[in-house]
């Protein structure tokens, strides 16, 4: 029973919360591709690589979509042809080049309206599919864009030798063409609540072909989606500097020592000194589905386990970066990653490294379905509901995430390191990804169901309970109705918060930890009912109520959410200390 005497009401202000009271939330950025939502202000930087085509329709010919002869056309360092059309032996006609942006998106996944295309050089540049040219002047084309799955098709039909078409920029509505930002304002705003971003997908880390520094992607290339190795490191650094966000870098698995050193030197010399750095060798090297697993197995020292081989290559990265940073090495957090459901991986890696060789261990904190839950969904088939799916998620957090997280927390304590989550969130996928089953609509509907908000808060409470310092959500933005998984915390940039419970749960949780509590909590008894009351704060969307039964730090428990300034307390709990935070 709640006692009606001796209550204390504690205020936790933004800068007085202890480290163990705070779980920092970060975000894994979605990879950049010609089918991904616009994250860069210049949408040409997300174009596909050029395809080559006949410069005219050849009657009776094959007229392929892509004749595949790009390497036979001379190009400058940015990847733009030096002359078009260009004759290539074995083709049906002289060749032109074309590329796609915003493919398979449509509205609201990319915006309609008046776009501007700018370019340097002389020639003929055509834009089609979703784009209709409305005003053409040398070096500038205005477009009326109506989004569909087709996207925008960009074709260089003629490019004059000596002054070829190059430096193509395509800006959507709202971007000042004379002083454009690097990043889409909507994109920048949507990641600004998160103090850390992980560049794993921006760096195309899985199956990375990069080995030497000379092979890395460069910032002057016409498209960051058209290069092996993903987004240039310089652009990652720029994002961190402009938005005051700490970067999490993943070093390509086959990178040689010179690459690793030059990577570290570039970050040391270009990143804002106030920024902290999370450093990881590759991504999920424990996972046999990725090429880096096979590479490490084949190239690591003979006669030792795979986790020890992973630790061997991680140690090389950590050692080189610490040498480069020297006295500033405290800016680095060296992360060793493993598998949530098998702590042996990390224990083996830690045993190989020895003491003081890494700073944090990391596993993925996903809640997803498995065997019995899939069986239940198949039994209900098309009648499966999102409520059913989300109830399973609550069970999985308690039955799987919590015990495995506890196990890894003990492992971290035993080795003198801390535990974070390199990826986390919902993992609601088909049992065999890509193979449609009757329960699939329930998985999709769960993504934007209000109860998803509570499931996320359940996960966050568990991680905070074990004093985890950092959770990196996966991933930022993407379709929710996909047979490959609904990974985006936002379905699209600009999605209303009311329709984005996954993203809203993260933002609310992060914000609530650093907002002042309300200052006039009052305990009120009416008959047998006890409630907390306080003065409503202007502009507050809702309030989060926390309680604990002792003054011990780290023991706050979220007990509810209220849209008003009154919260009814349960008579079944003996709680003495309360805190209420406002979320705007």
Secondary structure, 3 states (H helix, E strand, C coil): CCCCCCCEECCCCCCCCCHHHCCEEEEECCCCCCCCCCCECEHHHHCCCCEEEECCCCCCCCCCCCCCCHHHCCECCCCCECCECECCCCCCCCEEEEEEECCCCCCCCCCCEEEEEEEECCEEEEEEECEEEEEEECCEEEEEECCCCCCEEEEEEEECCCCCCEEEEEECCCCCCCCCCCECHHHHHHHCCCCEEECCCCCCCCCCCCCCHHHCCCCCCCCCCCCCCCCCHHHHHHHHHHHCCEEEEEECCCCCHHHHHHHHHHHHHHCCCCCCEEEEECCCCCCCCCHHHHHHHHHCCCCCCHHHHHHHHHHHHHHHHHHHHHHHHHHEEEEEECECCECHHHHHHHHHHCCCCCCEEEEEEEECCCHHHHHHHHHHHHHCCHHHHHHHHHHHHHHHHHHHHHHHHHHHHHCCCEEEEEEEEECCCCCCCCCCCCCHHHHHHHHCCHHHHHHHHHHHHHHHHCCCCEEEECCCECCCCCCCCCCCCECCCCCCHHHCHHHHHHHHHHHHCCCCECCCCEEEEECCEEEEECCCCCCCCEEEEEEECCCCCCCCEEEEEECCCEEECCCCCCCCEEEEEEEC
